[in-house]
């Protein structure tokens, strides 16, 4: 497979993914893609599939809180594809959201329950795509 293609951005900001790449990745009309900026003016594009889920966690804005959440996620063999954390109320509440690959996770509802049981977590929700 070719390692690169040159494509053009049209007037509406769209690009066309060449057929051989769509075919190789199994992309069909309506497939959702993650487009991320790596901070070097380069984009990374990869498809979401049925083994992905969205995670939203409200937690205490204290040192180590997010680390406990990430540790719990890792114990369930979940791969974090993309995530963002932000302070909602400094020193009180933070939010972590992520798109995760749950293909190796045996029970995402169990993961959600364990996240909710953490003392640092105020609420947690996992929605499968």
C-alpha positions in Angstrom: 0.0 0.0 0.0 1.1 3.5 -0.8 2.3 5.5 2.2 0.9 8.8 1.1 -1.4 10.6 -1.4 -1.7 14.3 -2.3 -5.3 15.5 -1.9 -6.9 18.9 -2.1 -9.2 20.7 0.3 -12.3 21.9 -1.5 -14.1 25.2 -0.9 -16.1 23.6 1.9 -13.0 22.3 3.7 -13.6 18.7 2.6 -11.0 16.2 1.4 -11.5 13.0 -0.6 -9.9 9.9 0.8 -8.6 7.9 -2.1 -10.4 4.7 -2.9 -7.6 2.3 -2.1 -7.2 3.8 1.3 -11.0 3.7 2.0 -11.0 0.1 0.8 -8.0 -0.8 2.9 -9.5 0.8 6.1 -13.0 -0.5 5.4 -14.4 3.0 5.2 -18.0 3.3 4.1 -20.3 6.2 3.6 -21.2 7.5 7.1 -18.1 6.1 8.8 -17.1 8.6 11.6 -13.4 9.6 11.7 -11.3 11.2 14.4 -9.3 14.1 13.1 -6.7 15.3 15.5 -3.9 17.9 15.4 -0.6 16.8 16.7 0.6 20.3 17.5 3.0 20.3 14.5 0.5 21.5 11.9 -0.1 17.9 10.9 -3.4 15.9 11.1 -4.0 12.4 12.1 -7.2 10.8 10.8 -8.5 7.4 11.9 -11.9 5.7 11.8 -14.2 5.0 14.7 -15.8 1.6 14.7 -18.3 -0.4 16.7 -15.7 -1.1 19.4 -15.4 2.5 20.4 -17.2 4.4 23.2 -17.4 7.9 24.6 -16.4 8.4 28.2 -17.4 11.4 30.3 -16.2 11.7 33.9 -16.7 14.6 36.4 -14.1 14.4 39.2 -12.5 16.3 42.0 -10.0 18.8 40.9 -7.2 17.5 43.2 -3.8 16.1 42.4 -4.0 12.4 41.6 -7.7 12.2 40.8 -7.3 11.8 37.1 -4.5 9.3 37.6 -6.9 7.1 39.6 -9.4 7.3 36.7 -6.8 6.4 34.1 -5.5 3.5 36.2 -9.0 2.1 36.5 -9.5 2.4 32.7 -6.1 0.7 32.1 -7.1 -2.3 34.3 -10.0 -3.0 32.0 -7.7 -3.2 28.9 -9.1 -0.1 27.3 -7.1 1.9 24.8 -7.6 5.6 25.0 -7.8 7.0 21.4 -8.2 10.6 22.2 -8.9 12.5 25.4 -9.2 15.9 27.0 -9.3 17.1 30.6 -10.2 20.5 31.9 -10.9 22.3 35.1 -14.5 23.2 35.6 -14.2 24.9 39.0 -10.6 25.4 40.1 -9.8 23.2 43.1 -13.3 21.6 43.1 -14.3 20.0 39.8 -12.6 18.8 36.7 -13.9 17.0 33.6 -12.3 14.2 31.6 -13.7 13.1 28.3 -12.4 10.5 25.9 -13.0 8.3 23.0 -11.9 4.8 23.9 -11.4 1.4 22.2 -13.3 -1.2 24.2 -12.6 -4.2 21.9 -10.4 -5.8 24.6 -12.6 -4.8 27.5 -14.8 -7.7 28.7 -17.5 -5.4 30.4 -17.7 -1.7 29.8 -20.7 -1.4 32.2 -18.5 -2.9 34.9 -15.8 -0.3 34.1 -18.5 2.5 34.4 -19.5 1.2 37.8 -15.9 1.0 39.0 -15.3 4.6 37.8 -18.4 5.7 39.7 -17.2 4.0 42.9 -13.9 5.9 43.0 -13.9 8.5 45.8 -12.5 11.2 43.4 -15.3 10.7 40.9 -18.6 12.7 41.0 -20.2 11.1 37.9 -19.1 8.8 35.1 -20.8 7.7 31.9 -19.8 5.4 29.1 -21.8 5.5 25.8 -20.9 2.8 23.2 -20.8 4.1 19.6 
